């Protein structure tokens, strides 16, 4: 009976370890995906900023040409 209990406890502990390892793997995967998403958002914001800067330069140039005429 004692051996059966030890075997059950060992099997439960092994199962728990495997579950924890899977959970850690999923947490790491989620972290990496969040990092990728943040990098993509940053790149998107940089591109928006660049587009707005170019639009501003275009408008300034257009206004200057209108003032020169």
Buried (B, 14 or more C-beta within 10 A) or exposed (E): EEEEEEEEEEEEEEEEEEEEEEEEEEEEEEEEEEEEEEEEEEEEEEEEEEEEEEEEEEEEEEEEEEEEE
